[in-house]
Amino acid sequence: MSEKLAVLIPAYQGGALLRRTVESCLNSGLSPSRFTVLVVDNASTDDSRTIASRRPRQVHVVANERNLGFAAAVNQGLAATKGRH
């Protein structure tokens, strides 16, 4: 991912809030080629992964097999993106 803006969302069991957060990013008015949204899901058992994966191509999901915690999710997201901001 080489977009100028990367929005990193560490998630765990946040289905409804995750849906609103992703939709807010997508409705920001930015051109889809200018940003990407990366959701790092920490083994949610609700519908978080489904919500994130049903979005346009600028939304990417890293799905962990177990809950690694907030800091690990942030580090995974940072390693997975090349966004400048």
Secondary structure, DSSP 8 states (H G I E B T S, - for coil): ---SEEEEEEESS-HHHHHHHHHHHHTSS--GGGEEEEEEEES-SSSHHHHHHTS-TTEEEEEESS---HHHHHHHHHHH-----
